[in-house]
Amino acid sequence: MTAFHPRAVLIVSAACFVTLMVVVLLSGVFAADIAVREALLAAASPGVVAAMRVVNHAGDWRVLLPGMLLLYVVFPRARRRWWVWAGLMVVAPLAEGTLKEIVGRARPEGPAMGFPSGHATAAAAYFGAVAYLAGSLRPPAICFAVRALALAVVALVAVARVVLRAHWPSDTLAGIALGLALAAAAALIAAAPEGVKKSA
């Protein structure tokens, strides 16, 4: 079974997010952002754009919040600490919205703030939780497949946000880093042993 270490994910993801934020604060839009965006837009045929519109829903809070019910149905350990995973899906958009105001970088088209991407943050938080909880699935091949699919969806949502002209690539990378960091923090909280009850 593939290993999933929440503490390592938290450290790496948080470091990536902070690095991206510092670069954006110092440089604004940088050359790599422009080059990657132009390459993705050039490769986006009408069929690809149509597919990306569908993929985009996997990062929509209106889809993911009800999707929390699926986690509780599929994963018994999600039900044991249900409030942790529900809290993740509340904290993630609050953190993303606050950071948008702090960084203050506009989207490539339009004046709205774009760093970090809300769709990428939401997808990474939700599917990061799925990847962690999948550790209980048997046989190991099922666990591997679910985790691979979860990470693929996160990556596709990030690409979709660029192809649909909503974000710079670094907006989506920052959203992934933020969402995974929050999912890893939730996993650490959920895995913590419950307090020992005092004997009467």
C-alpha positions as CSV (number, residue, x, y, z in Angstrom):
1,M,0.0,0.0,0.0
2,T,1.4,3.4,-0.8
3,A,2.5,5.4,2.2
4,F,0.7,8.6,3.1
5,H,2.5,10.7,5.8
6,P,0.4,13.7,6.8
7,R,3.2,15.4,8.7
8,A,5.5,15.3,5.6
9,V,2.7,16.4,3.3
10,L,2.0,19.4,5.6
11,I,5.6,20.5,5.8
12,V,6.3,20.2,2.0
13,S,2.9,21.8,1.0
14,A,3.2,24.7,3.5
15,A,6.8,25.3,2.3
16,C,5.7,25.3,-1.3
17,F,2.8,27.7,-0.6
18,V,5.0,30.2,1.3
19,T,7.6,30.1,-1.4
20,L,5.0,30.8,-4.1
21,M,3.5,33.6,-2.1
22,V,6.8,35.3,-1.5
23,V,7.7,35.1,-5.2
24,V,4.3,36.5,-6.2
25,L,4.5,39.3,-3.6
26,L,8.0,40.2,-4.9
27,S,7.5,39.7,-8.6
28,G,3.7,39.9,-9.4
29,V,3.3,37.9,-12.6
30,F,6.5,36.2,-13.6
31,A,7.8,34.9,-16.9
32,A,7.1,31.2,-16.1
33,D,3.5,32.1,-15.3
34,I,3.0,33.7,-18.7
35,A,4.8,31.0,-20.6
36,V,2.9,28.1,-19.1
37,R,-0.4,29.9,-19.4
38,E,0.2,30.6,-23.1
39,A,1.3,27.0,-23.8
40,L,-1.9,25.6,-22.1
41,L,-4.2,28.1,-23.9
42,A,-2.5,27.3,-27.3
43,A,-3.1,23.6,-26.7
44,A,-6.7,24.0,-25.7
45,S,-8.9,22.9,-28.6
46,P,-12.7,23.5,-28.3
47,G,-13.0,19.9,-27.2
48,V,-10.4,20.3,-24.5
49,V,-12.1,23.5,-23.2
50,A,-15.5,21.7,-23.1
51,A,-13.9,18.8,-21.1
52,M,-12.2,21.3,-18.7
53,R,-15.6,22.9,-18.0
54,V,-16.8,19.5,-16.7
55,V,-13.6,18.9,-14.7
56,N,-14.0,22.4,-13.2
57,H,-17.0,21.2,-11.2
58,A,-14.6,18.9,-9.1
59,G,-13.3,22.1,-7.5
60,D,-16.7,23.7,-6.9
61,W,-17.8,24.1,-3.3
62,R,-21.4,23.5,-4.3
63,V,-20.3,20.0,-5.4
64,L,-17.7,19.2,-2.7
65,L,-19.7,20.2,0.4
66,P,-22.5,17.7,-0.4
67,G,-19.7,15.3,-1.4
68,M,-18.6,15.2,2.2
69,L,-21.5,12.8,2.8
70,L,-19.8,10.4,0.5
71,L,-16.7,10.4,2.7
72,Y,-18.9,9.5,5.7
73,V,-20.6,6.7,3.8
74,V,-17.4,5.1,2.4
75,F,-14.9,5.6,5.3
76,P,-15.9,4.6,8.8
77,R,-12.9,6.5,10.3
78,A,-14.2,9.6,8.7
79,R,-17.4,9.2,10.7
80,R,-15.5,8.7,13.9
81,R,-14.1,12.2,13.7
82,W,-16.7,13.7,11.4
83,W,-16.2,17.2,12.7
84,V,-12.6,17.3,11.5
85,W,-13.4,16.7,7.9
86,A,-16.5,19.0,8.0
87,G,-14.2,21.7,9.5
88,L,-11.7,21.2,6.8
89,M,-14.2,22.1,4.1
90,V,-15.2,25.2,6.1
91,V,-11.6,26.4,6.9
92,A,-10.3,25.9,3.4
93,P,-12.4,28.6,1.7
94,L,-12.0,30.9,4.6
95,A,-8.2,30.6,4.4
96,E,-8.2,30.9,0.6
97,G,-10.4,34.0,0.7
98,T,-8.3,35.7,3.4
99,L,-5.0,35.0,1.5
100,K,-6.5,36.4,-1.7
101,E,-7.0,39.7,0.1
102,I,-3.5,39.7,1.7
103,V,-1.7,38.9,-1.6
104,G,-3.9,41.0,-3.8
105,R,-2.9,39.7,-7.2
106,A,-5.5,40.1,-9.9
107,R,-6.5,37.2,-12.2
108,P,-5.1,37.3,-15.8
109,E,-8.5,38.5,-17.1
110,G,-10.6,40.7,-14.9
111,P,-9.9,42.6,-11.6
112,A,-10.9,39.9,-9.1
113,M,-8.2,38.6,-6.9
114,G,-6.8,35.2,-7.9
115,F,-4.0,34.0,-5.6
116,P,-4.6,31.3,-4.5
117,S,-7.2,29.6,-6.7
118,G,-10.3,28.7,-4.8
119,H,-11.2,25.8,-7.0
120,A,-7.7,24.3,-6.7
121,T,-7.7,24.8,-2.9
122,A,-11.1,23.1,-2.6
123,A,-10.2,20.2,-4.8
124,A,-6.9,19.6,-3.0
125,A,-8.5,19.8,0.4
126,Y,-11.3,17.4,-0.4
127,F,-9.3,14.9,-2.5
128,G,-6.4,15.2,-0.1
129,A,-8.7,14.0,2.6
130,V,-9.8,11.2,0.2
131,A,-6.2,10.2,-0.3
132,Y,-5.6,10.0,3.4
133,L,-8.8,8.1,4.2
134,A,-8.1,5.7,1.4
135,G,-5.4,4.1,3.5
136,S,-8.1,2.0,5.1
137,L,-9.2,0.4,1.8
138,R,-8.4,-3.2,1.0
139,P,-6.9,-4.7,-1.1
140,P,-3.9,-2.4,-1.4
141,A,-4.5,-2.0,-5.2
142,I,-7.8,-0.3,-4.4
143,C,-6.1,2.1,-2.1
144,F,-3.5,2.9,-4.8
145,A,-6.1,3.4,-7.4
146,V,-8.2,5.7,-5.3
147,R,-5.2,7.8,-4.3
148,A,-4.0,8.1,-7.9
149,L,-7.4,9.1,-9.1
150,A,-7.7,11.7,-6.3
151,L,-4.4,13.3,-7.2
152,A,-5.2,13.2,-10.9
153,V,-8.5,15.1,-10.3
154,V,-6.6,17.8,-8.3
155,A,-4.1,18.3,-11.1
156,L,-6.9,18.4,-13.7
157,V,-8.8,21.0,-11.8
158,A,-5.7,23.1,-11.6
159,V,-5.2,22.8,-15.4
160,A,-8.9,23.6,-16.0
161,R,-8.7,26.9,-14.1
162,V,-5.9,28.0,-16.4
163,V,-7.5,26.7,-19.6
164,L,-10.7,28.5,-18.7
165,R,-8.7,31.7,-18.3
166,A,-9.6,32.1,-14.6
167,H,-6.1,32.0,-13.1
168,W,-2.4,32.1,-13.6
169,P,-0.6,28.8,-13.2
170,S,1.0,29.9,-9.9
171,D,-2.5,30.6,-8.5
172,T,-3.5,27.0,-9.0
173,L,-0.2,25.6,-7.7
174,A,-0.6,27.7,-4.6
175,G,-4.2,26.5,-4.2
176,I,-3.0,22.9,-4.4
177,A,-0.3,23.5,-1.9
178,L,-2.7,25.3,0.5
179,G,-5.5,22.6,0.1
180,L,-3.0,19.7,0.7
181,A,-1.5,21.4,3.7
182,L,-5.0,21.9,5.2
183,A,-6.0,18.3,4.4
184,A,-2.7,17.0,6.0
185,A,-3.4,19.1,9.1
186,A,-6.9,17.7,9.3
187,A,-5.4,14.2,9.0
188,L,-3.0,14.8,11.9
189,I,-5.9,16.1,14.1
190,A,-8.1,13.1,13.1
191,A,-5.2,10.6,13.9
192,A,-4.4,12.1,17.3
193,P,-5.4,9.8,20.2
194,E,-8.4,10.8,22.2
195,G,-7.8,12.2,25.6
196,V,-7.6,9.6,28.4
197,K,-10.7,9.9,30.6
198,K,-9.9,10.4,34.2
199,S,-11.1,7.6,36.5
200,A,-13.8,8.5,38.9
